[in-house]
């Protein structure tokens, strides 16, 4: 009769009885045969089945990259393992900045289109096409939209350039929208 502690994590284990016929069974830690066997001076063997566990010099060790591997598997971006070393993607900041710029551009475009729709235009592009209209109301609104659109994008790109150069902190999308010029119909 032989018993082993089969570790499933660094601290959790099950007591397994190895039977002479090659089979095994899990037994409760307070099982009489096991307790008597240990009381007689026997030491259980150690096995590991935990994903990040191994045995070295009779001791259980945990893969030093366990936390990194779990972070990668949970979807953490910009983290990888190269030659057994955790590496952060050197392009992380540039990628994040490009993604944020795209979010800003999308938010600004939505704001432009939404504002133009308040006067029943399909969007800012549609409103601007009336700049040469023979209808004086449409023409005036369109010219106001053209000037406003230019001012909005100029301000937006200036803010993004300032963020990129480090001369200002990254605003939230709402803060960015609040800094943009208003349309005066």
C-alpha positions, -999 to 999 in steps of 0.1 A, spaced: 0 0 0 13 35 -10 -2 69 -7 6 101 -25 -4 137 -22 -16 148 -57 -14 186 -58 -39 204 -81 -27 239 -70 2 251 -50 -16 244 -17 -45 220 -25 -40 183 -28 -59 150 -27 -48 118 -10 -45 90 -36 -40 54 -27 -19 35 -52 -31 -1 -52 -9 -31 -60 -29 -39 -92 -18 -5 -107 -51 13 -101 -56 41 -77 -84 57 -57 -89 90 -39 -93 86 -2 -104 111 25 -76 126 45 -90 112 76 -93 77 62 -81 51 88 -57 32 66 -40 64 55 -37 78 90 -23 45 103 1 43 74 14 78 81 15 71 119 38 42 111 64 66 98 56 64 61 58 96 40 34 101 11 48 107 -23 41 139 -41 26 143 -76 13 173 -94 -14 177 -119 -19 214 -116 -13 233 -148 15 255 -136 30 230 -112 61 208 -114 84 191 -89 121 199 -86 143 183 -59 112 169 -43 96 203 -39 65 217 -57 74 247 -78 51 270 -97 59 282 -132 73 317 -127 53 329 -158 20 317 -144 7 352 -138 18 364 -172 3 334 -190 -30 339 -172 -30 376 -180 -24 369 -217 -52 342 -217 -76 366 -201 -72 389 -230 -46 414 -218 -31 430 -248 5 439 -255 19 412 -233 37 381 -247 63 356 -237 95 355 -258 122 329 -249 106 324 -215 106 362 -207 75 383 -203 76 411 -229 55 442 -233 49 451 -269 72 481 -276 45 495 -299 19 495 -271 17 533 -267 16 540 -304 -12 514 -309 -32 528 -280 -28 563 -292 -39 553 -327 -70 536 -313 -78 566 -291 -74 590 -321 -98 568 -340 -123 570 -311 -119 608 -310 -124 611 -348 -155 589 -346 -170 609 -317 -163 642 -334 -179 630 -367 -210 618 -348 -212 652 -331 -210 670 -365 -236 648 -381 -259 649 -351 -258 687 -350 -265 690 -387 -295 667 -383 -311 692 -360 -319 712 -391 -331 682 -411 -298 676 -430 -287 640 -435 -254 649 -418 -226 674 -419 -216 665 -454 -251 669 -467 -254 703 -450 -222 715 -465 -233 707 -500 -258 735 -498 -230 762 -497 -238 773 -533 -276 768 -530 -299 794 -545 -320 792 -514 -305 818 -491 -315 800 -459 -299 768 -470 -268 786 -483 -263 805 -451 -267 774 -430 -243 754 -452 -217 781 -451 -219 782 -413 -216 744 -413 -185 745 -436 -168 771 -413 -178 752 -382 -166 719 -396 -133 734 -405 -129 749 -370 -139 717 -353 -115 695 -371 -87 720 -368 -92 722 -330 -96 684 -327 -63 677 -346 -45 704 -326 -56 687 -294 -45 653 -306 -11 667 -317 -7 683 -283 -14 650 -266 10 632 -289 38 657 -283 32 654 -245 23 690 -241 -11 682 -226 -29 652 -210 -52 630 -229 -88 643 -226 -118 621 -223 -140 620 -253 -165 643 -235 -138 667 -225 -126 668 -262 -161 675 -274 -166 702 -248 -134 720 -261 -147 721 -297 -162 753 -311 -200 755 -312 -220 760 -344 -236 794 -348 -263 789 -374 
